[in-house]
Amino acid sequence: MVLVAVFGVALLVAVLVSGLAARTVLSTSLLFLVAGALVSDGFLGLIHVTPDSEIVVVTADLALFAVLFTDGMHVSFPALRSAWRNPARALGLGMPLAFVGMALITHYVVGLDWTTSFLVGAILAPTDPVFASAIVGRKEVPARLRQLLNVESGINDGLALPVVLVFIAMAGPTAGHAEASVGKIVLELAAGLALGVVLPLLVEGLARLRLLGAEPKLQPLLPLATGVILYAVCHLTHANPYLAAFAAGAVLASASPGGKTAFEPLGESLAELAKFAALLVFGALLTPELFGDLSLGGYVAAVLCIVLIRPASLLLSLVGTRFSRKEKLAAAWFGPKGFASVVYGLLMLQSGIPQGAEAFTLIAVTIAISIAAHSSSDVPVARMFHVDALVGIPGDARSSAGGSAEASRASTVPAQDVGIDAADPSAAGPGDVVASEPGAQPRAADAEA
């Protein structure tokens, strides 16, 4: 009950300061992380949480699933078909570069063996959708940049998992059977993708039967029920739940736009609650003892992972694209580490590999630094794009009076269906309304664009 009470107090404070946090570097995510650390054994001692506590795995797993499910609904298949190259570059080139770069840093700076170093690289390579959503949800950020970050963070967790499992098998007691496990991993990924596509289509088919259908006030619960069933089935069958969640969200949004609209407020709120709960529990792991266990080389590696490895790998993958310099820098910086890495790090720790505890400490500290840095930088990153009104942010003086026309023009581009860039007419199609520069009137996109 102490944990519940602490969560309630932290949630109340977070809601009360959320308007201020939306305009400044103040972060509600960081608030929950600090709250968890303060009530842990390392400070006030009100709650006792260890890495092997079941609540750690469950809350991180639920938060990651919930955010992937809701983020999948922000993907527009038509837009993605016409602009898949940039996310493909980030996933096919940027992510492997980050994986190898972090492995090299871990081996030469921290001193872990090669297998464990590559395992750490695989765990920290994917960006996390929980914290990427802080920038993906901002209308003032160009849509093609939001699409890149949304698709990258939504898919790379599922792509990293098989690599993580293979390296755990190579480093652990079952090292001789790593090759045999590859087929099982591929099957789990395929099963997750299949469930994520088939189950939403089945539910939508049932909802369209003449004798069935949800009344308006219960319609938001239909996608929720789908998500709950999908989560349970994935864990019962060992299918990949993260790939399934993202695929299901995207399929639901495409098959039932009305259902997506009805579910969106509820889904976003539930995802935020799951995120905050997981942050509180993860924060309880961040004791002074954990930070003291990490060597100086470990701290150097953690910082390099955030300020060098991710930015350099993504910038290299975007060479030759039509992104502006500011867009490339924003995408390169915003590569947060979060609950995917927590879940994979716990899998590694529970496998009993020889250097697992040291590797987990490095991973946990890197995630903590990343949460602090990235969750506090979404507003400065958004302001890089010189949009006069920060759309939808309560209390921003520029949103009122003189800024209202700008907010209206910016909102002519759908905020959640990531695909059409208001700042880039070339990304729009015939008949789409776009706004060019702040202060300019909306105009129809060229048919040639």
C-alpha positions in Angstrom: 0.0 0.0 0.0 2.9 2.3 0.6 3.9 2.0 -3.1 0.3 2.8 -4.1 0.2 5.9 -1.8 3.5 7.1 -3.2 2.3 6.6 -6.8 -0.9 8.6 -6.0 1.0 11.5 -4.5 3.5 11.5 -7.4 0.6 11.4 -9.9 -1.2 14.3 -8.2 2.0 16.4 -8.3 2.7 15.5 -11.9 -0.8 16.5 -13.0 -0.6 19.8 -11.2 2.8 20.7 -12.8 2.1 19.2 -16.2 1.2 22.6 -17.7 4.5 24.0 -16.6 6.4 20.9 -17.7 4.9 21.2 -21.2 6.5 24.6 -21.6 9.8 24.1 -19.9 12.6 21.6 -19.3 10.7 20.3 -16.2 9.9 16.6 -16.7 7.0 14.7 -15.2 8.8 11.4 -16.2 11.9 12.5 -14.2 9.6 13.4 -11.3 8.4 9.7 -11.0 12.0 8.5 -11.4 13.2 10.7 -8.5 10.1 9.8 -6.4 10.9 6.1 -6.8 14.5 6.7 -5.8 13.6 8.7 -2.8 11.3 6.1 -1.2 13.6 3.2 -2.0 16.1 1.5 0.4 18.8 3.9 -0.6 17.0 6.9 0.9 13.8 6.8 3.0 13.4 3.0 2.9 9.7 3.0 2.5 9.6 0.3 -0.2 11.9 -2.6 -1.0 12.4 -3.4 -4.7 15.3 -5.4 -6.2 16.0 -6.3 -9.9 14.6 -9.8 -9.3 11.3 -8.4 -8.0 8.4 -9.5 -10.2 6.8 -6.0 -10.1 9.8 -4.6 -11.9 9.4 -6.9 -14.9 5.6 -6.6 -15.0 5.4 -2.8 -14.8 8.1 -2.3 -17.5 6.6 -5.0 -19.7 3.1 -3.4 -19.4 4.3 0.1 -20.0 6.2 -0.9 -23.1 3.2 -2.9 -24.5 0.7 -0.1 -23.8 2.9 2.6 -25.4 3.6 0.5 -28.5 -0.1 -0.3 -28.9 -1.1 3.4 -28.8 1.9 4.5 -30.9 1.0 2.0 -33.5 -2.3 3.8 -34.0 -0.3 6.9 -35.0 1.1 5.2 -38.1 -0.6 5.9 -41.4 0.0 3.0 -43.8 -0.5 5.1 -47.0 2.0 7.7 -45.7 4.4 4.9 -44.7 4.2 3.3 -48.1 5.3 6.5 -49.7 8.0 7.4 -47.1 9.4 4.2 -45.8 13.0 4.8 -46.8 13.9 7.1 -43.9 12.7 4.7 -41.1 14.3 1.8 -43.1 17.7 3.7 -43.0 17.4 4.2 -39.3 16.5 0.6 -38.6 18.8 -1.0 -41.2 21.9 1.1 -40.8 21.6 3.4 -37.8 20.6 0.7 -35.3 23.4 -1.8 -36.3 25.9 1.0 -36.1 24.7 1.9 -32.6 24.8 -1.7 -31.6 28.4 -2.2 -32.8 29.5 1.2 -31.5 28.2 0.5 -28.0 29.7 -2.9 -28.0 33.2 -1.5 -28.8 32.8 1.2 -26.1 31.7 -1.4 -23.5 34.6 -3.7 -24.3 37.4 -1.2 -24.5 36.3 1.3 -21.9 34.4 -0.9 -19.3 36.4 -4.0 -19.9 33.6 -6.6 -20.3 34.3 -9.6 -22.5 33.2 -9.5 -26.2 30.1 -11.5 -25.9 28.7 -9.5 -22.9 29.8 -6.3 -24.6 27.8 -7.1 -27.7 24.9 -8.1 -25.5 25.0 -4.7 -23.8 25.1 -3.1 -27.3 22.0 -5.0 -28.4 20.1 -4.0 -25.2 21.0 -0.3 -25.5 20.7 0.0 -29.3 16.9 0.4 -29.7 15.3 3.7 -28.9 12.3 3.6 -26.6 8.8 4.5 -27.7 7.8 5.5 -24.2 10.1 8.6 -24.2 10.2 9.1 -28.0 6.5 9.8 -27.7 7.4 13.1 -25.9 8.6 14.5 -29.2 6.4 12.4 -31.6 3.3 13.9 -30.1 4.3 17.5 -30.7 2.5 19.1 -33.7 5.1 21.7 -34.0 7.7 19.1 -35.0 7.8 18.3 -38.8 5.6 15.3 -39.6 8.3 13.4 -41.5 10.6 13.7 -38.4 7.8 12.5 -36.1 7.2 9.6 -38.6 10.9 8.6 -38.5 11.1 8.6 -34.7 7.7 6.9 -34.2 8.3 4.0 -36.7 11.9 3.5 -35.6 11.1 3.4 -31.9 8.1 1.2 -32.5 9.8 -1.5 -34.5 13.4 -1.6 -33.2 12.4 -3.2 -29.9 11.1 -6.3 -31.7 14.2 -6.3 -34.0 16.6 -6.1 -31.0 15.0 -8.9 -29.0 16.2 -11.9 -31.1 19.8 -10.5 -31.0 19.6 -10.1 -27.2 18.3 -13.6 -26.8 21.0 -15.1 -29.0 23.8 -13.3 -27.1 22.3 -14.3 -23.8 22.4 -17.9 -25.0 26.0 -17.5 -26.2 27.1 -15.9 -22.9 25.2 -18.2 -20.5 25.1 -21.8 -19.5 23.4 -22.8 -22.8 26.2 -21.2 -24.9 26.5 -24.3 -27.0 22.8 -24.2 -28.0 22.7 -20.6 -29.3 22.2 -21.6 -32.9 19.3 -24.0 -32.0 17.5 -21.1 -30.3 17.5 -18.9 -33.4 14.7 -20.8 -35.0 12.6 -20.5 -31.9 13.2 -16.7 -31.7 12.2 -16.2 -35.4 9.1 -18.2 -34.7 8.2 -16.0 -31.7 8.7 -12.8 -33.8 6.5 -14.2 -36.7 3.8 -15.3 -34.2 3.8 -11.9 -32.6 3.4 -10.1 -36.0 0.7 -12.6 -37.1 -1.3 -12.1 -33.8 -0.9 -8.3 -34.1 -2.5 -8.4 -37.6 -5.1 -11.2 -37.3 -6.7 -10.4 -33.9 -7.6 -6.7 -34.6 -9.1 -7.7 -38.0 -11.1 -10.5 -36.3 -12.4 -8.1 -33.7 -13.3 -5.5 -36.3 -15.1 -8.2 -38.3 -17.2 -9.1 -35.3 -18.0 -5.5 -34.6 -19.4 -5.1 -38.1 -21.9 -8.0 -37.8 -25.5 -6.8 -38.0 -26.4 -8.3 -34.6 -23.3 -7.0 -32.8 -21.6 -3.6 -32.4 -20.6 -1.3 -29.5 -22.8 1.5 -28.3 -21.0 4.9 -28.4 -20.1 5.2 -24.7 -18.5 1.7 -24.7 -16.8 2.0 -28.1 -13.4 3.0 -26.5 -13.4 -0.3 -24.7 -13.3 -2.3 -27.9 -9.6 -1.6 -28.7 -8.8 -1.9 -25.0 -10.3 -5.4 -24.9 -8.3 -6.3 -28.1 -5.1 -5.1 -26.4 -5.7 -7.0 -23.2 -6.5 -10.2 -25.1 -3.4 -9.7 -27.3 -1.2 -9.2 -24.3 -2.4 -12.3 -22.6 -2.3 -14.5 -25.7 1.3 -13.4 -26.5 2.5 -14.3 -23.1 0.7 -17.6 -23.1 2.1 -18.6 -26.5 5.5 -16.9 -26.1 4.9 -14.8 -29.2 6.7 -11.4 -29.2 4.3 -9.0 -27.5 6.1 -5.8 -28.5 5.9 -6.4 -32.3 2.3 -7.6 -31.8 1.4 -4.5 -29.9 2.8 -2.1 -32.5 1.3 -4.1 -35.4 -2.1 -4.3 -33.7 -2.3 -0.6 -33.1 -1.5 0.2 -36.7 -4.0 -2.3 -38.0 -6.7 -1.1 -35.7 -6.2 2.5 -36.8 -6.4 1.5 -40.5 -9.3 -0.9 -40.2 -11.4 1.3 -37.8 -10.6 5.0 -37.9 -13.7 5.7 -35.8 -12.6 3.2 -33.2 -9.1 4.8 -33.1 -10.6 8.2 -32.5 -12.9 6.9 -29.8 -10.1 5.1 -28.0 -7.4 7.7 -28.4 -8.1 9.7 -25.2 -8.5 6.6 -23.0 -5.5 4.9 -24.6 -3.1 7.8 -24.1 -4.2 8.1 -20.5 -3.7 4.4 -19.8 -0.3 4.4 -21.5 0.8 7.4 -19.4 -0.4 5.7 -16.2 1.6 2.5 -17.1 4.6 4.6 -18.0 4.5 6.5 -14.7 4.1 3.3 -12.6 7.0 1.7 -14.3 9.2 4.8 -13.8 8.4 4.8 -10.1 9.3 1.2 -9.7 12.5 1.5 -11.9 13.4 4.6 -9.9 13.4 2.4 -6.7 16.2 0.4 -8.2 18.4 3.5 -8.5 20.1 3.4 -5.1 23.4 5.0 -4.2 24.8 1.5 -4.0 23.9 0.8 -7.6 25.6 4.1 -8.8 28.6 3.4 -6.6 29.0 -0.1 -8.1 29.6 1.4 -11.6 33.2 2.1 -12.5 34.5 5.4 -13.9 34.8 3.7 -17.3 31.1 2.7 -16.9 30.0 6.3 -16.5 32.1 7.3 -19.5 30.5 4.5 -21.6 27.0 5.6 -20.4 27.5 9.2 -21.5 29.1 8.2 -24.8 26.2 6.0 -25.6 23.9 9.0 -25.4 25.9 11.9 -26.7 28.1 10.1 -29.3 27.0 6.6 -30.3 23.3 7.3 -31.1 23.9 10.7 -32.7 26.8 9.5 -34.9 25.0 6.3 -36.0 21.8 8.1 -37.0 23.5 11.0 -38.7 25.5 8.5 -40.8 22.3 6.6 -41.7 20.6 9.9 -42.8 23.4 11.0 -45.2 21.8 11.8 -48.6 18.3 12.2 -47.3 16.1 15.3 -47.7 16.0 16.1 -44.0 17.2 19.5 -43.1 20.2 20.0 -40.8 17.9 20.8 -37.8 15.8 17.7 -38.5 18.8 15.5 -38.6 20.2 16.9 -35.4 16.9 16.5 -33.6 16.5 12.9 -34.8 20.1 12.1 -33.9 19.7 13.5 -30.3 16.4 12.1 -29.6 17.3 8.4 -29.1 16.1 7.7 -25.6 16.7 4.4 -23.8 13.9 3.2 -21.6 11.7 0.2 -20.8 12.7 -2.0 -23.7 16.2 -1.9 -22.4 15.0 -2.4 -18.8 13.1 -5.6 -19.8 16.0 -6.9 -21.8 18.5 -6.0 -19.1 16.4 -7.9 -16.6 16.3 -10.9 -18.9 20.1 -10.8 -19.1 20.4 -10.5 -15.3 18.1 -13.4 -14.6 20.0 -15.6 -17.1 22.9 -15.8 -14.7 25.7 -15.0 -17.2 29.1 -14.4 -15.6 29.3 -10.6 -16.0 25.5 -10.1 -15.9 25.5 -7.9 -12.7 28.1 -5.5 -13.9 26.5 -5.3 -17.3 23.0 -4.6 -15.7 24.5 -1.8 -13.6 25.9 -0.1 -16.7 22.5 -0.5 -18.5 20.5 0.8 -15.5 22.7 3.9 -15.1 22.6 4.6 -18.9 18.8 4.4 -18.9 18.6 6.7 -15.9 20.8 9.3 -17.5 18.9 9.0 -20.8 15.5 9.5 -19.1 16.8 12.6 -17.4 18.3 14.0 -20.5 15.7 13.1 -23.1 12.5 13.7 -21.1 13.7 17.2 -20.2 14.7 18.2 -23.8 11.5 17.7 -25.8 10.5 21.4 -25.5 13.9 22.8 -26.5 14.0 20.4 -29.4 10.5 21.4 -30.5 11.4 25.1 -30.3 14.2 24.5 -32.8 11.6 24.5 -35.6 10.6 28.2 -35.0 6.8 27.6 -34.8 5.3 30.6 -33.1 2.6 28.6 -31.2 3.3 25.4 -29.4 0.0 23.8 -30.3 -2.0 22.3 -27.6 0.2 23.4 -24.7 -1.9 25.1 -22.0 -0.8 28.4 -20.6 1.7 29.3 -23.4 1.3 33.0 -23.9 2.0 32.6 -27.6 -1.0 30.2 -27.9 -3.4 32.9 -27.1 -4.6 36.0 -29.0 -1.8 36.6 -31.6 -0.8 32.9 -31.6 -4.3 31.5 -32.2 -4.2 31.9 -36.0 -0.9 30.1 -36.1 -2.3 27.3 -34.0 -5.3 27.0 -36.3 -3.1 26.8 -39.3 -0.7 24.3 -37.8 -3.7 22.1 -36.8 -4.7 21.7 -40.5 -2.2 18.9 -40.6 -3.3 15.9 -38.7 -1.3 15.6 -35.5 -1.4 11.9 -34.9 -1.5 10.4 -38.4 2.2 10.8 -38.9 2.8 11.2 -42.6 2.3 14.7 -44.1 4.9 17.4 -43.2 3.5 20.9 -42.7 7.0 22.2 -43.0 7.8 20.4 -46.2 5.4 20.8 -49.1 7.3 18.1 -51.0 6.0 15.5 -48.5 2.3 16.4 -49.1 0.0 15.1 -51.8 -2.4 16.8 -54.2 -5.1 18.7 -52.3 -3.4 18.5 -48.9 -3.4 21.7 -47.0 0.0 22.7 -45.7 1.5 25.8 -44.0 4.9 26.8 -45.2 6.6 29.4 -42.9 5.2 30.8 -39.6 2.9 33.6 -40.5 2.1 32.3 -44.0 -1.3 31.4 -45.2 -2.2 27.7 -45.8 -2.1 26.7 -49.4 -2.9 23.6 -51.4 0.1 21.4 -52.2 1.3 21.3 -55.7 0.1 18.3 -57.7 3.7 17.8 -58.8 4.8 17.5 -55.2 
